Amino acid sequence: MKNLVRELREQRAWSQGELGERLDVSRQTINAIETGKYDPSLPLAFRIARLFRSPIESIFTPGKDV
């Protein structure tokens, strides 16, 4: 799955750790999502979308990892 998590995080000048704290997950989880090694659960994907105030389908799209 492709995602824009890294780009959205960097636009806000948040570290992976800061984003993890906001989502109640570890920095390692954020890194794994950003690098395409882990696809978030649906509830986590919705939390990410809410945090970035974007539709879930604008952040996560089917396809090869970025």
C-alpha positions in Angstrom: 0.0 0.0 0.0 1.3 3.5 -0.9 0.9 6.2 1.7 1.7 9.9 2.3 2.3 9.7 6.0 6.0 10.8 5.7 5.1 13.8 3.6 2.2 14.9 5.8 4.3 14.5 8.9 7.2 16.4 7.4 4.9 19.3 6.4 4.1 19.7 10.0 7.7 19.4 11.1 6.9 16.5 13.4 9.4 13.8 14.2 8.4 10.1 13.9 8.3 10.1 17.7 6.0 13.1 17.9 3.6 11.5 15.4 3.7 8.2 17.3 2.8 10.0 20.5 -0.1 11.8 18.9 -1.4 8.4 17.6 -0.5 6.4 20.7 1.9 4.1 18.8 5.7 3.7 18.8 8.2 5.6 16.6 9.1 2.2 15.1 5.5 1.7 14.0 5.5 5.1 12.3 8.8 4.2 10.6 7.4 0.9 9.4 4.3 2.5 8.0 6.3 5.2 6.2 8.7 2.7 4.6 5.9 0.4 3.6 7.0 -2.5 5.8 3.7 -2.4 7.8 0.2 -1.5 6.7 -1.7 0.0 9.6 -4.9 -1.5 10.9 -8.1 0.1 9.8 -8.7 1.9 13.1 -5.1 3.2 13.1 -5.5 4.4 9.4 -8.7 6.2 10.4 -6.9 7.9 13.4 -4.1 9.0 11.0 -6.6 10.4 8.6 -8.4 12.3 11.3 -5.2 13.7 12.7 -4.2 15.0 9.3 -7.8 16.1 8.5 -7.7 14.3 5.2 -9.8 11.5 3.7 -8.3 8.1 4.3 -8.2 7.4 0.6 -6.1 10.5 0.0 -3.4 9.2 2.4 -3.5 5.4 1.7 -3.8 4.1 -1.8 -3.5 0.5 -3.1 -0.4 -0.3 -5.0 3.3 -0.9 -4.7 5.1 0.7 -1.7 6.5 4.2 -2.2 
